[in-house]
Amino acid sequence: MEPVTIDDRRRELRNLLDQIEAHPSRDWSSERARIVVLQQMIAAHEKQAAGT
């Protein structure tokens, strides 16, 4: 099994956002919660990469 990279997380986030955009009337509650987690992970990575 390969480790999950930040690019994998960005792709997952993009995929979820695209799905929500394509089908906005569906209940996306769990996916929206995952989006929040992914955004936090990406932000933390970018903050760490910036050295702050």
Order of alpha helices (4+ residues) and beta strands (2+ residues): alpha-alpha
